[in-house]
């Protein structure tokens, strides 16, 4: 027994020395060139990061209480977010499973059996009983020495994958909230379109009444009445189409919240949503803010650790084990010293020939790392593109909106002039129709540009990782 204890003490002393080896290669993160500043900067954006904006509340800067309430409902009920949370919990549990390999395994066993031995059993003695009892009570302990860092690399890979799943959860949350704000902005834009169509239908109805009166008085031909009726019916049709689009957008919001579209509704309203001024920061800070970039990098770390796991299979595994207990044919002397048994010692295992299995596993691990590195680089490059897209869109849509609003004012003056000339008989009704069409189109386009700027601001916030502080 003293000899066994000595072996265990020696093995315990060797563990720190033997566990210092790791076969995982040094991590090489792909270099992705980043500029000193973003190319597309509008006059209303700031070139440097300004106040920090926590990712938990960026949507609140739009100053809309309804968006705040819808966001709470999305967090509580969205099924995609619930799935991402479950995936994170699963990754966390897998990491805990890998970490369990760092500790020894303890076991207890007990048994009380009635046995019959074959009379033809090898080495059976003449006095050996055929029937006998076997009562056993024992325990065992085993510990695999992590000589080549296999277990520690498995733990590192598990932790990296869990961190990637946490980043996936944050990315899903960011994307879903951004989609919610986008849909809400679009729905309220359609409400504004509906209000424009309502005013337009009223104006066209008055124009039809005017042409009808002039026709009844013999001043205007029937063509004018037909043209006025066409304009009115077309406007009513567009109004109905807008209501259909609004219904679909309302259903989309319900799906994001995880509720039935049949029981969800948002009352039509004209809602003013302020366009944010978003500091764009510098390109290098984007790598610290984007959760999808963080997830890609952590998966690259996990893939690198898996190379060490695969390479460790080339070397022998060494397990220290011990077991002992009591065994007897009866209960009377079961737990006495003569009934005790024990065994202690190391166990080594080395695969000598596997038909190229380990070589293929190492090659697979290296290829998986190369793929994760390429995915990381692609994610970063795509992130830079999305930010530049957002800045360019906001910049040019802002200029277009200024010109379009001026066009609306000009179109309104043109319509006023054409109606006055028509009443005086100095212009035909086609001039009025043309002016009416131009005014409606410029009004809708101006509203559309306002909506595009809002959605572009949401997309830019999403591209910046949900904020614009120096760090995530």
Secondary structure, DSSP 8 states (H G I E B T S, - for coil): -HHHHHHHHHHHHHHHHHTT---------------SS-S---TTS-SS--S---TTSGGGGG--HHHHHHHHHHHHH-HHHHHHHHHHHHHHHHHHHHHGGGS-EEEEEEEEEEEE--TT-TT--TT--SEEEEEEEEEEEEEEE-TTSHHHHHHHHHHHHHHHHHHHHHHHHHHHHHHHHHHHHHHHHHHHHHHHHHHHHHHHHHHHHHHHHHHHTTSS-HHHHHHHHHHHHHHHHHHHHHHHHHHHHHHHHHHHHTS-TTT-------------------HHHHHHH-HHHHHHHHHHHHHHHHHHHHHHTTS-EEEEEEEEEEEESSSTTTTSGGGEEEEEEEEEE-----TTHHHHHHHHHHHHHHHHHHHHHHHHHHHHHHHHHHHHHHHHHHHHHHHHHHHHHHHHHHHHHHHHHHHTTSS-HHHHHHHHHHHHHHHHHHHHHHHHHHHHHHHHHHHTTS--SS--
